């Protein structure tokens, strides 16, 4: 089953809404692929334009710079992920089951490879890998305060808040639900990155699937919530 997710993006992220034109949508889709292949540091709008067969100036009509495009892509992912959290936990009664489902979503366990249809589909596997490697660069900048004032990170905050609410369902007296929620997200991504690139920083077998990472996240979450506070 493919997902068609229409999200309303913060207007401060772009100069012209990319979802309102074929060229804009192509910039977003090809941007995911380019960043996924060579990373933020090596990526340029010239390389993106060459890949698309268009002019560099055309891309600058949509995004001020490559960092804004990165934030746009990461923000799209957070909003898509929050939608999945709501959709996939809606019919679950047990907070424990909800949290377990959320952990699976964080590592993309069993998720479809694309969202959308045809040429407009988003490559979720590549976008997830991009988020693992590049998401922290969206806010680890000197202008983070101004970006935050413009609410560029609101989707990430909303996702953390939603997960925190489920944590409180499971353990109402736990006092650090938001901190634990953001820790779970960041841990899922950092450990996946370490497993792929710096395996001596993990206990995970690089030749296996995500099962070990899922078990670690379960241990981190549920052992924390079971401790007396």
C-alpha positions as CSV (number, residue, x, y, z in Angstrom):
1,X,0.0,0.0,0.0
2,X,1.3,3.5,-0.9
3,X,0.7,6.5,1.2
4,X,-0.3,9.9,-0.2
5,X,0.5,12.4,2.5
6,X,-0.2,16.1,2.0
7,X,1.5,18.2,4.6
8,X,1.4,21.9,5.1
9,X,4.9,23.2,5.2
10,X,6.1,26.3,7.0
11,X,6.3,29.1,4.5
12,X,9.6,30.3,5.9
13,X,11.2,27.2,4.5
14,X,10.9,28.2,0.9
15,X,10.7,31.2,-1.5
16,X,8.1,29.5,-3.7
17,X,6.1,26.4,-2.6
18,X,7.7,23.5,-4.4
19,X,4.6,21.3,-4.2
20,X,2.7,23.8,-6.5
21,X,4.7,23.0,-9.6
22,X,6.3,20.0,-11.4
23,X,9.7,21.6,-11.2
24,X,9.4,22.3,-7.4
25,X,8.3,18.7,-6.7
26,X,11.2,17.4,-8.8
27,X,13.6,19.6,-6.8
28,X,12.4,18.0,-3.6
29,X,12.5,14.4,-4.9
30,X,15.9,14.8,-6.6
31,X,17.2,16.7,-3.6
32,X,16.5,13.7,-1.4
33,X,18.4,11.5,-3.8
34,X,21.4,13.9,-4.1
35,X,21.7,14.5,-0.4
36,X,21.3,10.7,0.2
37,X,24.1,9.9,-2.3
38,X,26.8,12.5,-1.5
39,X,25.7,14.3,1.7
40,X,25.0,17.9,2.6
41,X,28.6,19.1,2.5
42,X,29.3,17.9,-1.1
43,X,25.8,18.8,-2.5
44,X,25.4,22.1,-4.3
45,X,22.5,23.5,-6.3
46,X,24.7,23.4,-9.4
47,X,25.0,19.6,-9.0
48,X,21.2,19.3,-8.3
49,X,20.5,21.4,-11.4
50,X,22.8,19.3,-13.6
51,X,21.1,16.2,-12.2
52,X,17.7,17.6,-13.1
53,X,18.7,19.1,-16.5
54,X,17.7,22.6,-15.4
55,X,19.4,25.8,-14.5
56,X,20.8,26.5,-11.1
57,X,18.9,29.8,-10.9
58,X,15.6,27.8,-11.2
59,X,16.3,26.1,-7.9
60,X,17.2,29.4,-6.2
61,X,13.7,30.5,-7.0
62,X,12.4,27.9,-4.6
63,X,15.0,27.7,-1.9
64,X,17.3,30.3,-0.5
65,X,20.2,27.8,0.0
66,X,20.8,24.1,0.4
67,X,20.4,24.3,4.2
68,X,16.9,25.5,3.8
69,X,16.2,22.6,1.4
70,X,17.7,20.2,4.0
71,X,15.4,21.6,6.7
72,X,12.5,21.3,4.3
73,X,13.2,17.6,3.7
74,X,13.8,16.8,7.3
75,X,10.6,18.7,8.3
76,X,8.6,16.8,5.7
77,X,9.9,13.5,7.3
78,X,8.9,14.6,10.8
79,X,5.4,15.5,9.7
80,X,5.1,12.2,7.8
81,X,6.3,10.3,10.8
82,X,3.9,12.0,13.2
83,X,1.1,11.0,10.8
84,X,2.2,7.4,10.9
85,X,2.3,7.5,14.7
86,X,-1.3,8.7,14.8
87,X,-2.5,6.4,12.1
88,X,-0.8,3.2,13.3
89,X,-1.6,3.6,17.0
90,X,-5.1,4.9,16.7
91,X,-6.8,1.5,17.2
92,X,-4.4,0.2,19.8
93,X,-5.7,0.2,23.4
94,X,-2.5,-0.7,25.3
95,X,0.1,2.2,25.8
96,X,2.8,-0.5,25.8
97,X,1.7,-1.7,22.4
98,X,1.5,1.9,21.1
99,X,5.1,2.6,22.3
100,X,6.4,-0.6,20.7
101,X,4.7,0.4,17.4
102,X,6.3,3.8,17.7
103,X,9.8,2.3,18.2
104,X,9.3,0.2,15.0
105,X,8.3,3.4,13.2
106,X,11.5,5.1,14.3
107,X,13.6,2.5,12.6
108,X,11.2,2.2,9.6
109,X,10.6,-1.5,10.5
110,X,8.2,-3.0,8.0
111,X,7.4,0.4,6.3
112,X,6.8,0.8,2.6
113,X,9.6,2.2,0.5
114,X,7.6,5.1,-1.0
115,X,4.9,7.6,-0.2
116,X,2.8,9.0,-3.0
117,X,2.2,7.9,-6.5
118,X,4.3,7.6,-9.7
119,X,6.8,10.4,-10.4
120,X,5.7,12.4,-7.4
121,X,6.4,9.6,-4.9
122,X,8.8,10.3,-2.0
123,X,11.6,7.7,-1.6
124,X,11.1,7.0,2.1
125,X,14.0,4.6,2.4
126,X,16.4,7.2,1.0
127,X,14.8,10.0,3.0
128,X,15.1,8.0,6.2
129,X,18.8,7.4,5.5
130,X,19.2,11.1,4.9
131,X,17.5,11.9,8.2
132,X,19.9,9.5,10.0
133,X,23.0,11.2,8.6
134,X,21.9,14.8,8.2
135,X,18.9,15.7,10.4
136,X,21.0,17.1,13.3
137,X,22.6,19.6,10.9
138,X,19.2,21.2,10.5
139,X,19.4,22.8,13.9
140,X,23.1,22.6,14.9
141,X,23.7,26.0,13.4
142,X,24.5,29.5,14.7
143,X,21.1,30.7,13.5
144,X,19.1,28.1,15.4
145,X,17.5,30.7,17.6
146,X,16.1,32.7,14.6
147,X,15.1,29.5,12.9
148,X,13.3,28.4,16.0
149,X,11.5,31.8,16.2
150,X,10.2,31.1,12.7
151,X,8.9,27.8,14.0
152,X,11.0,25.7,11.6
153,X,11.4,23.0,14.2
154,X,7.7,22.8,15.2
155,X,7.0,19.5,13.4
156,X,9.9,17.8,15.3
157,X,8.6,19.3,18.6
158,X,5.1,18.1,17.8
159,X,6.3,14.6,17.1
160,X,8.2,14.5,20.4
161,X,5.2,15.9,22.2
162,X,2.9,13.2,20.7
163,X,5.4,10.4,21.8
164,X,5.7,12.0,25.2
165,X,1.9,11.8,25.6
166,X,2.0,8.0,24.9
167,X,4.8,7.7,27.5
168,X,2.6,9.4,30.0
169,X,-0.3,7.1,29.2
170,X,2.0,4.2,30.0
171,X,3.6,5.8,33.1
172,X,1.7,8.9,34.3
173,X,4.1,9.6,37.1
174,X,7.2,9.7,34.9
175,X,8.5,13.3,35.0
176,X,10.8,13.4,31.9
177,X,8.5,12.3,29.1
178,X,9.5,14.9,26.5
179,X,13.2,14.3,27.3
180,X,12.7,10.6,26.9
181,X,10.8,11.0,23.6
182,X,13.5,13.1,22.0
183,X,16.2,10.8,23.3
184,X,14.5,7.8,21.7
185,X,14.4,9.5,18.3
186,X,18.0,10.7,18.5
187,X,19.2,7.4,19.8
188,X,17.5,5.5,17.0
189,X,19.2,7.7,14.5
190,X,22.7,7.9,16.1
191,X,22.9,4.2,16.8
192,X,21.9,3.4,13.2
193,X,24.6,5.8,12.0
194,X,27.2,4.3,14.3
195,X,26.2,0.8,13.3
196,X,26.8,1.7,9.6
197,X,29.8,3.8,10.0
198,X,31.4,3.5,13.4
199,X,30.4,0.0,14.6
200,X,32.8,0.0,17.5
201,X,30.5,2.5,19.2
202,X,27.7,0.0,19.2
203,X,27.0,-3.6,20.2
204,X,25.1,-4.3,16.9
205,X,26.2,-6.8,14.2
206,X,26.5,-4.8,11.0
207,X,25.6,-7.8,8.9
208,X,22.1,-8.2,10.5
209,X,18.8,-6.3,10.2
210,X,17.4,-3.7,12.7
211,X,16.3,-6.3,15.3
212,X,19.2,-5.6,17.7
213,X,18.6,-1.8,17.5
214,X,14.9,-2.4,18.2
215,X,15.7,-4.5,21.2
216,X,18.0,-1.8,22.5
217,X,15.4,0.9,22.1
218,X,12.8,-1.4,23.9
219,X,15.3,-1.9,26.8
220,X,16.1,1.8,27.0
221,X,12.4,2.8,27.0
222,X,10.7,0.2,29.2
223,X,13.5,-0.3,31.7
224,X,13.5,3.4,32.2
225,X,9.7,3.6,32.7
226,X,9.7,0.6,35.1
227,X,12.2,2.2,37.4
228,X,10.8,3.9,40.5
229,X,10.9,7.7,40.2
